[in-house]
Amino acid sequence: MPIISKKVGGTPRQQLFGSTVIALLISLVLELTYKIDYHYFDFLIAMLSGAFWAIGQLLLFAALQRVNVSKVIPISNGSQLIFTTLFSGFFLGEWSTIYDALISLLMLVIMILAIICLTRQDPLNRHESVLPISTVVLILFSSLFITAYVSVGSVFGISGLRILFPQSLGMFLTALLIVTTEKKSSLFDKHILKNFITGISWALANVALFYSSAKIGVGLSFSISQMCIFISVLGGIVFLHERKTKKEITKITIGMLLFLFAILILSI
């Protein structure tokens, strides 16, 4: 998703709105196909979840405007995984024993080391800008909102297709409010239309994530889903031509191995 949005361009608000339009249309088709029954309260909670996603994704798109994908996504995915693992362990009771908690916390420490390896810049690399602290803060706030988006459904027992349409509606309405506050914005801008592809990628991933969450829990399903970090890092280098020195490639390799190890242990 970040690779596609970076490729097609546009402002963060345009990227967000374009994504939510197609996500809403796809969820509407599924809604009409399966004729899902909703409870009023669940519908509102799912819409709130979508609003959380829209705010979190807007902040992430803003961070991607400042810094390369291969730097932003490791921090974003890693912090999301840390926040989600802690939330599912402490508040959803997915840590059944102290042993589970200790192993999970140890893996989170390893994950932080992996993020440092993945984002550490070689001083000799003049092709990339240094990662500002303000951008890191932006990413962390984005991750908090996206963690809320992922976790709300599990807290209230809303899963699968029951969450998809109201969630997409909440995303769309929030994005519409955000994009209409931008000066000289047009709802039919070419960049908004191009970001329909970004929305398709979101819809496919979202359906898969919420189905798996209902089957194996938020912590486990979200842990496995964060393997997309490999696509983001390598895709940024290959498709977006983000230049790396040999030293950075070595650190990226070590970071990816550490990240993979932590995810596999968390999954087990």
Rosetta blueprint (number, residue, H / E / L):
1 M L
2 P H
3 I H
4 I H
5 S H
6 K H
7 K H
8 V H
9 G L
10 G L
11 T L
12 P H
13 R H
14 Q H
15 Q H
16 L H
17 F H
18 G H
19 S H
20 T H
21 V H
22 I H
23 A H
24 L H
25 L H
26 I H
27 S H
28 L H
29 V H
30 L H
31 E H
32 L H
33 T H
34 Y H
35 K L
36 I L
37 D L
38 Y L
39 H L
40 Y H
41 F H
42 D H
43 F H
44 L H
45 I H
46 A H
47 M H
48 L H
49 S H
50 G H
51 A H
52 F H
53 W H
54 A H
55 I H
56 G H
57 Q H
58 L H
59 L H
60 L H
61 F H
62 A H
63 A H
64 L H
65 Q H
66 R H
67 V L
68 N L
69 V H
70 S H
71 K H
72 V H
73 I H
74 P H
75 I H
76 S H
77 N H
78 G H
79 S H
80 Q H
81 L H
82 I H
83 F H
84 T H
85 T H
86 L H
87 F H
88 S H
89 G H
90 F H
91 F L
92 L L
93 G L
94 E L
95 W L
96 S L
97 T L
98 I H
99 Y H
100 D H
101 A H
102 L H
103 I H
104 S H
105 L H
106 L H
107 M H
108 L H
109 V H
110 I H
111 M H
112 I H
113 L H
114 A H
115 I H
116 I H
117 C H
118 L H
119 T H
120 R L
121 Q L
122 D L
123 P L
124 L L
125 N L
126 R L
127 H L
128 E L
129 S L
130 V L
131 L L
132 P L
133 I H
134 S H
135 T H
136 V H
137 V H
138 L H
139 I H
140 L H
141 F H
142 S H
143 S H
144 L H
145 F H
146 I H
147 T H
148 A H
149 Y H
150 V H
151 S H
152 V H
153 G H
154 S H
155 V H
156 F L
157 G L
158 I L
159 S L
160 G L
161 L H
162 R H
163 I H
164 L H
165 F H
166 P H
167 Q H
168 S H
169 L H
170 G H
171 M H
172 F H
173 L H
174 T H
175 A H
176 L H
177 L H
178 I H
179 V H
180 T H
181 T L
182 E L
183 K L
184 K L
185 S L
186 S L
187 L L
188 F L
189 D L
190 K H
191 H H
192 I H
193 L H
194 K H
195 N L
196 F H
197 I H
198 T H
199 G H
200 I H
201 S H
202 W H
203 A H
204 L H
205 A H
206 N H
207 V H
208 A H
209 L H
210 F H
211 Y H
212 S H
213 S H
214 A H
215 K H
216 I H
217 G L
218 V H
219 G H
220 L H
221 S H
222 F H
223 S H
224 I H
225 S H
226 Q L
227 M L
228 C H
229 I H
230 F H
231 I H
232 S H
233 V H
234 L H
235 G H
236 G H
237 I H
238 V H
239 F L
240 L L
241 H L
242 E L
243 R L
244 K L
245 T L
246 K H
247 K H
248 E H
249 I H
250 T H
251 K H
252 I H
253 T H
254 I H
255 G H
256 M H
257 L H
258 L H
259 F H
260 L H
261 F H
262 A H
263 I H
264 L H
265 I H
266 L H
267 S H
268 I L
